[in-house]
Amino acid sequence: MKILVSGTAGGAGWPEPGCRCASCAGLPSGHRRPFELVVDGVARFPFDDPPSGYRARAGGLGLAGPDGSRLLCLPPGRPVPVDGPARYDVVLIDLLDRPERLGELRRAGLADDRTAVVAVGLDHRVRSEEELARRLRLWGASAVPDGTVLETGRALPGTAIGRRPGDGGATAPWRTLLLGGSRSGKSAEAELRLAAEPYVTYVATGPSGAGDGEWAARVRAHRERRPAHWATVETADLVSAIGQATAPLLIDGLGTWLTAVFDEHGAWEGDRAPVRERCDELVAAWRQTPVRLVAVSDEVGMGVVPATPSGRAFRDALGRLNERLAAESEYVALVVAGRLVEL
């Protein structure tokens, strides 16, 4: 199949006419035109009534060609189809809508590391082409210019076919540490990095919020934001969680884990040697992890000096732990106001 992608943007184009947001203001008029797709010059999306020799799949979202090639186009708001083939050769998908839909496709076996994944529906939901490219690298997808012709059975121009992070075809950080202050966007960035993975275990180290309405609301917001197909484990035993993991882990976060360790050992006013031992064990597990790790931690070195000895002890312990884990990580960044500062 020859797939002509005449336009790659959302319905209003990118930039959107008349929009003065920072994303649109930085682009020339007509930079990306509204999405339009034609296959072999005869089958136009949506594929409700394909010509002879072609077969519609997934309610007109997919198409099987005479040569057996299979294409899926997934616009915003549409769920992952359940009546797909064994695998699609090309997936065109709006990843700015819900990138976890790509993870669902991979989990269902409808896309794998041989599937070319091309992002479409592009618009000012992302602040720039550079930020778009960064996200797509994380998700094992690519964007192509308007007017690109994709041809199945060949290496597709500009796509990430066979290069999904974590599958060995691309260099993905095995250990990622994201630091930041309160409400800095560090948790959202951590979730974004693993959004397109088929299997992820979210390790929640903090309390459930029972008896604390404000904390419970925070926990609930985090749960609702996470992809539904992710597994969740609530534990302070990070060493076991890492050692027994079979899928990527997102650990959120190290500050609440260290708080639990202080509580468990009565270290706020007592002996803190057990805390140091637990940190040593965590660093060793981090170094030997069998799966990709993304962890969130609080940056405690830029605030006021705590007024109590126990507060200063906690700050110092978390700062040392952050430093040690950073030394064992392929990627470390500070998240400030939702922006990444690579370290």
Steps between C-alpha positions, in 0.01 A plus 500: 500500500606856426364730767485869415477713815397832346449669837625406846332756729177510695178623346598869520859455390815597685526792554128547547379810313443791736657324799762705684626232738876452533489178298313649203682835511834330445401335169439633149148490357420162345788325675288186533168457320194312634533124491426327171590148392470315168620145434618400152317801358164324536413448869437811704476504881264416665483166325122455517460373141839391364540403134523143375803314628510695828332406824393737776601413854412640841183674387668695221807599702712224349570373150643178360648535153522258209859422593398403854637818660298635791453862602325651804413864552390594853359854535450670837229367725481158333571191709749236398317257265441147616448339157842562355733261316797332661701817442480827308790597277435874534316687773412867461383625838424821685751463784427842648154374596586199717846356432412200712284379210826402330587298808159330476563416133836348590353313793233350270763396245354734235830691484849374569859604436451439125202735482567850370324744732437846357351783707220698335240750620786727605413841641556749779439244774881475491705815533743449211628263235805440721285391793294283266815328374619442858175331598487287188852371564381389844203320348673334206308704242579768245344793317528555125452815291179568310505327163706200615441171321541194721542165329449177688766237459776760498677706762259786545656849488538668835329228699617300796420154367678237707629757746262502793674609823587203715490243220868524419458684171552843653705627787252571780619598848493194721486714815336842502489731802271804491545762771278796576316702756136476600260535203794528261357250251752227582237226543325594176834487317574157647163369384547654156832318454336157534158585356535288184637188671275191494582401857592732787485458875443820696660473845328735743712548811282750685208450740152435359359819652261338744395766750660783301258638242752727328757222457230256389400749227861512379519120488169482314617755240814294436296180461256658255784639287678167461418268207237246596710205379789574737541286811534674837694380803493689829811416698802640678703187420665641189785251501259208454286693250803566282654155535175319412390732218430364152377826342612864522449662839394854578589581861319799648671599707822473692411775747194318629697174502767656720230641729360148542848367576553768767162408650567125490830530685404780737784700351355848544641518849682168529777302333527577129742221409212277375398779261849512355493121455165516317637769270806286428271209408290719271806634317624145447159390365487806274843413360397140423143559381369239253251748346480865400450731796357850514501653847375831636666674793476833676783748454559613855817704465352832388249575776526644848707319759264288714447636850535164679784248524275223368398714204863574418587130532226409253608770255860384516406132459281566195762727344767233539266233358419717199868558437583131520215391272586774251852362482353161404254636241525543125260796503442762771295818471360774718137587427413867552157638410442199275826556309798265498850610594731212415777437751 
